[in-house]
Amino acid sequence: MNSPSASPKGRALARRTLLGAVAASGAGVLCGEPAFADALSRPVARSEVATEVARLERELVALRRDIHRHPEAPGQERRTAGLVAQRLRHAGLSVTTGVGGNGVVGILRGRLPGRTVAYRADMDAVPPEGIIGGGTVTAHVCGHDIHTTVAVGVAQVLARMRQRLSGTVVFLFQPAEESLAGARRMLDSGVLERTGIQEIHALHCGPFPVGRFAVTPGFGLPGLDHGEVDLHGPDAPEAARQLAAGIGALATVTQPKTAAELARLVADLQRPDSPLARFVFVRAGVRESAVKVSVRCWPPERYRAVREEIRQVAGRYSGAEVAFPAEPFPAMVCPAADARALARHLRRTLGRDAVTVMRAAIPFSGEDFALYLERVPGTYTFLGVRRPGASVDTAYPHFPDFAPDERAIGLGVRAMAGWLTERTRRP
């Protein structure tokens, strides 16, 4: 059956009706465009981030517990990497696996123009020899399970807001931090150059109350130097023991052995006149007729002087051969201006009491995030994970009783999701 528009007169009427409708529709779209564009271009509100985090929180806690139950040693993070890649793909990110070993790179491109900012999380667990007092199995006693979960949560939150996200956020899930090898491998893969990263940020679990963040303007974590002294002759083993004691005496700080000592250390980190503003931490162990030495010190320029002091102590022993096979692994020094900007953001987002300032470096820990900060600016901030009323050693990484408060996950996601949206919008 033919419709009325099948006739020439009907077809002309239909064309006029259709053109009129299109014109009316187009006028409506054009009139609505400024309001629509304004809605898309306005910054993501803190309340929106908080709502998304609340929606995801239970799921993120479950993810952390899954990762925690399956700790993987440095360089062995295949299962964890698989979980991360799956979550990122489901959120709509572009994902590359096998970067620098088991590393995962997720790229989230916002709809609006802006800068390219990275967020890094480490995935490996602590091998037995890295647990204070010694352990029997690899375990997540450094909080990398929380770091990974926070980064996944940030990616999921920002992915749901990509229509109003400026620029690009690159998520680097890094292997082998505990062995100080993973960052180098990821950088050697060319990830900075391929993605155009302009700055980089990270959180690390710290011995502060849950809800508190510790920024690190001009501070961070010390590097690491390795050396060896070989002794010869029939008395070499005994001489090595004496030499180890002499080298150990160069230390100005020692590893805390009690919760009270640890609490004093944490307080010292926040003091304006911190006694940890300068320190030397030394481990000297004997292996047959040789002394193996590792040194952390602050300020970073002090390594050369410490090497000379070790040579002087060793020089008291006839025929002692001192060798430092490589340059010290670099210290992580966080740019002061960026850390202060983050402190302002955290106070606006979570309240004025949410931020403390670290005025010294922790003497016993290093971090290969230092290698990223040698290439691009950024921040490295401690996420408080200490439960109310809990002993400080339950929140201090590498202690065997490390048991972080899982409420820190949602707080970390809120803080970093908002921070990254600010940084990608920055001129």
N, C-alpha and C positions, 0 to 999 in steps of 0.2 A: 504494500500500500504506500502511495506517495504522500509525504507530509506537505503542509501548505507552502513551505519554503521551497518546494521543488519548482514552483513557477518563478519567472524572472522577477515579478513584483514581490513575491514572498522572499526571494533570496536577498533583494535589496533591503527589505525591512529587517531581515535577520542580521545583515551586516551592520546596519545603523544601530540596532539594539546591542550587538556584541561590542562594537567600538565604544559606545556610550558606557557600557559596563566596565570595560577595560580602563577608560579614562577616569571613571569614578573611583575604581579600585586603585589606580596609580596615584591619584590625588591623595587617597587615604594613606598609602604607604609613604608618600613623600612628606605628608604632614606629620606622620608618626616617626619619621627617621631620626630627628634630633633627640627625641626622648629615648628611643630605642638605643641609639648609639651612646647616649649619656649613661644609660643603665649598664651597658656592657663595659664602658671604659672606666666607670668609677672603681676605686680600689675595693678589694675583697675585705669585707668587714670582719673584725675580730669575732663578733658574735656568730657569723657564718662558719668560721673555722671551728669555733668551739662546738657548734651544733654537729658538724661533720665528725669531729673527733669523738663526741659522745656516742654517735651512731656506730662508730668503728671500734670502740674501746674494748669491748668483750672479745671481739674477733682478734684484735691485736694481742691481747693477753694470751689467748689460746695459741697464737703463732709463736710468741716468745717461749711458752712452755714446751712446745714441740721442738723448737731449736735447742732449748736447754737440755732436753732429754737425749739429744743426739749430737753431742759435742764432737767437733772434728778438728784435728790438729792442724797447725800451719801447713798450707799446701794441700790439704786433704778435704777441702770444703765443698765437695761435689753435691752432697744432699742439700746442704743449706743454700748453695747457689741455685739449685733446681727449684726450691721453694720460692726463693726471691724472684727468679725469672718468671715463674708461673703467675705470681701475684701482680708483677708489673705488667705483663702482657694482658692480663684480665682487666687491668685499669686503663689499658689503651696506650701504654707507652711503647716506643720503639726500643727493642731489647737486643743486646749483643752479649753473648756468653763466651767463656773461654778467654777472657781478656787478662793477660799477664798471669796465666794459670787458670784458676777457677773464678776469676773476677767477672762481675756482671755490670754492664753499663745500661742504664735506662734513660731514655731521652723523652722529656715532656715539653712539647712546643705549645706555648700560649697563642691565643688568637691575635693578641696585640703586639706591636713591636716593642723591643726592649733588649736587655742585656742577657748574656749567657752566664749563669751562675751554677756552680756545682755543689753537691752535698755528698759527703763521703761517710760510709759506715764500714767497719771492719767485721769480718764474719767468723774468724777462727777462734778456737778455744785455747786454753792454756795447757801446755804439756806438763807432765808431772814435775819435771825439774824446774818449772817456772812458778810453782806454787810455793809460797813462803812456808818454810818448814819441811818442804818436800811432800809430794803426793804420790799416789799409786796409779792414777788414771788421768787421762786428759779430761778437763772439766771447764765449764763456763764460769770461772771465778773472776773474770775481768769485766764482765758485763757486755761482751760483744753480742750476745743474744738480744740484749735490750737495744744496743746501737742499731743492729740490723732491723729489728722490729720498728723502731722509731722511724727509720728511713723509709721503710715500706709504707708506714702510716702517712708520712708526709707526702709521698708520691700519690697515694690513693686520694688524700684530701685535695691536693692541688689538681689532680686529674679531673675531679668532679667540678672544678672551677675554671677549667682551661679557657672557657669563652671570655673570661675577664682577667686571665693571666697574661702578664706582659712577658715578652722574651722567652727564654728557654731555660729549663732546669735540667741539669745532667746529674743523675744519681750514680755514684761510684760505689759499688759494693766490693770491697777489697779483700783478697785473701792474705794470709801470711803476715799479719802485722806483728804477731808475737816474735817472729824470727827476723823482723826488720827487713823483710825481702819483698813484700807484696807491693808497696808503693812504688819502689824502683821498677818492678816488672810492669806495672800498669803504665807508668810514665814512659818506659821504653817502648811500649806498644804504640805510642803516639796519641794517646787518648786526649791530651790537652789540645794538640794541634788539630785533630780531626773534628773536635766538637767546638773549638773556639772558646773554651772556658776562660772567663775573665777574673773570676775569684772563686774561692772554695770555702766551705764551712763544715764543721763537725761538732758533735757532742761526744763526751765520754763520761761514764759513770764516775761519780766522786763521793767522798765521805761526808757529804753535807746533808742536812735534813731534806726530806722529800718536799718539793715545792721551791727549793732554793737552787739558783744557778750561780756558778762562780766564773766570772769572766777573767781573762788573763791579759790585760793590756801591757805589752812590753815584756811579758814573761811567758812561760809555757812549760816545757820539760827539757831536761838536759840531754846532751848527746851521749855518746859512749865511745870510749877508747879501749883498745885491747893491746896488751904487750906480753912479752915472755922473757924471762931471765933464765939462761942455762948455766949450770955450775958443773965443775969437773973435779975429778979426784975422788979418793976413797971416802972422804968426809962430805961429799956433795949432798947426800940426802939430809944430813943433819944441818948443814949450812943452808940448804933450801928452806927448811922449817924456820930457822932464825931469820933468814932474809924475808920470808913471807910476813913474819911478825913485824919486822922493821918497815916494810912497805905499807902494811895495814895501819901502822901508827900515823901515816900521813893523813888519814881521814879526819875530817872535822865533824862529821856526823856519822851515826851508826843506825842500823835498821831498828826501829822500835820493836820491843819484844812483848810489851803488855799493852792492854787497851788504854791505860792511863798515859803511857808514853806516846801512843798514837794520837790520842786526843790533844796532847800538848803540841804535837807536830802540826795537826790541822789548824789549831789556833794560831801557831806561828806563821802559817802560810798567809793569813789574812791581816797580820800586824803591819802597820805602816813602817815600823822600825824592825822588820823581821830579821832575826838572826840567821835566816836561811838566804838572805840576799847574796851571800858568798858561802860556798861550801865545796868540800871535796869528799866524795864517797868512794871508797876503795874496797874491792874484793881481791884477796891474794890467796890462791890455793896452790898446794904442792902436789906435783905429779912426778914421782921418783926424784930426779935431781934437777927439776925445773920448777919455776914459779910462774903460774899463769895469773895475769893481772887484768882486771877490768876497772875502769875509772869513769865516774860521772862527776862533773863539776859545773859550777856556775860562778861567774859569768863564763860563757863559752870560750872566750879567749884564753882562759886559764890552762887549757890542756898542755900547751907547750911548756909552761912553767912546771906543771906536775910531772911531765915526762923527764924534765931535767932533775927534779927531786928524786925520782925513782932511779935514775942513772947514778946519782950521787950516793944513794943508799947501797945500790948494788956494787959500786966501786970499792966498797970496803972489803969485798970478797975477791980474792985473787982469781983471775981468769974468768970472772963473770961476763957473760955475753948478753947484752940487752938488745931486744929487737921490738920495734913497733911496726908491724907489717903493712899498715895502711893508715890513711888519715882518719881521725876520729869521725864517727858517724855524727852528722850535724845535730845541733840542738834545735828544738822547735821554739822559735821566738815569734809571738803573735803580735801583729801590728797594733799599736796602741789605739789609733783613731778608730779602727773598725771595731775593736772590742768595746770601746766606750759607746759607739753607736748602737751596738747590740744591747748593751746594758740599758740604754734609754728605751729601746724597743721592748725589752723584757719588763721593765717597770711599767710602761704603758699597758702592756698586755696582761700581766699577771700580778701587778701591784708593786709598790715601792720596796717591800720587804723581800721580794723574790730574788734579789741580786746581792751577791757579795763580790768582793774583788780579791783575787789572789795576787799578793805582792811579792811572791817568791816562787821558785820552781820546786816541784817535788823531787827530792834528791835520788829516789830509788827507781824511777820509771823513765823510760825513753819512749819515743813515738815516731814512727816513720811518716806521720803526717807532716813532719818537718820538711820532707822532700817536695811536697806540693807547695808549701809556703815559701820555698826558695824560688819557685817559678811564678806564682801568682799570689796576691794578697788574700786574706781571709780571716776567719775566726776559729778558735778551738775553745770550747766552753765545757765546764764540768756540770753535769746534771746530777743534782742531789738525789741519792737513792736510800738514805738512811731512814729506817722506820722510826716512828715516835717511840722513845724509850729504849731503843736498841743500842747495844754496844757499838762503838765506832768501827771495830774490826769487822762487823757484819756488812759494812758499806765500803770497806777499803779494798780495792781490787788486788787480787792475787792472794789474799788471806783465805785459808781453807774454809772459814765460816761465812764467806761472802754470801749474803742473802738479801738482795735489793728489794725495795718496795716497788711493786709493779704499778702503783699509781703514777710513778715517774714516767711511764710510757706515754700516757695521754698528755701529760704536761710537756714532755719533750716534743711531741707532734704539734701541739698548739703553738709552742714557742717558735719552732723552726719553720712551720708552714707559713706563719705570718711574716717571719724574718725574710724568707726567700722571696715572697711576693714583693716586699719592700725593695730588696736588692735588685731584682730584675727590672723594676720600674725606675731605678736610680738613673739620673741623666749620665 
